[in-house]
């Protein structure tokens, strides 16, 4: 779990310092997280998201996946709009 937190922190820093790189990093993380979400949803497992740290512990559902798809869109926008 610490590795994920470290990657998220580095992605946040990259978004501030080198936005295009940060956009690619966030895109990679979000695609990886979304792949896991799809797997959990398809298998019908009851898994707590823990998205945004301890702030939430609701189960993974389609809303979680939709949120990630919106965030992926934002990441793509950053990648293509920042030169």
C-alpha positions in Angstrom: 0.0 0.0 0.0 2.9 2.4 0.7 4.1 1.9 -2.9 0.7 3.1 -4.2 0.8 6.1 -1.9 4.3 6.9 -3.0 3.3 6.7 -6.7 0.3 8.9 -6.1 2.5 11.5 -4.3 5.0 11.5 -7.1 2.2 11.9 -9.6 0.9 14.9 -7.8 4.3 16.5 -7.7 4.8 15.7 -11.4 1.5 17.4 -12.2 2.8 20.6 -10.6 6.3 20.5 -11.9 6.0 18.8 -15.3 2.2 18.6 -16.1 2.5 16.5 -19.2 4.6 13.8 -17.4 2.2 14.0 -14.5 -0.7 13.6 -16.9 0.8 10.4 -18.3 1.6 9.2 -14.7 -2.0 9.8 -13.6 -3.3 8.2 -16.7 -1.3 5.1 -16.0 -2.4 4.9 -12.4 -6.0 5.4 -13.2 -6.0 2.8 -15.9 -4.4 0.3 -13.5 -6.9 1.1 -10.8 -9.8 0.9 -13.2 -8.6 -2.5 -14.4 -8.8 -3.7 -10.8 -12.2 -2.1 -10.4 -13.6 -3.9 -13.5 -12.2 -7.2 -12.2 -13.8 -6.7 -8.8 -17.2 -5.7 -10.3 -17.2 -8.5 -12.9 -16.4 -11.1 -10.2 -19.1 -9.7 -7.9 -16.7 -9.4 -5.0 -17.6 -7.1 -2.1 -14.4 -5.0 -1.7 -14.0 -1.8 0.2 -12.6 0.9 -2.1 -10.5 2.9 0.4 -10.3 5.5 -2.4 -9.0 8.8 -1.1 -7.5 7.1 1.9 -9.5 6.6 5.1 -12.0 9.2 4.1 -14.3 6.6 2.5 -14.7 2.9 2.9 -17.7 2.3 0.7 -17.7 -0.8 -1.5 -16.4 -0.7 -5.1 -19.3 -0.3 -7.6 -20.0 1.1 -11.0 -19.9 4.7 -9.6 -16.3 4.1 -8.6 -15.6 3.0 -12.2 -17.5 6.0 -13.7 -15.5 8.4 -11.4 -12.3 6.8 -12.7 -13.4 7.2 -16.3 -14.0 10.9 -15.7 -10.6 11.2 -14.1 -9.0 9.4 -17.1 -10.7 11.9 -19.4 -9.2 14.7 -17.4 -5.7 13.1 -17.5 -6.0 12.7 -21.2 -7.0 16.4 -21.5 -3.9 17.4 -19.5 -1.6 15.2 -21.7 -2.9 16.6 -25.0 -3.3 20.2 -23.9 0.1 20.7 -22.2 3.1 20.9 -24.4 
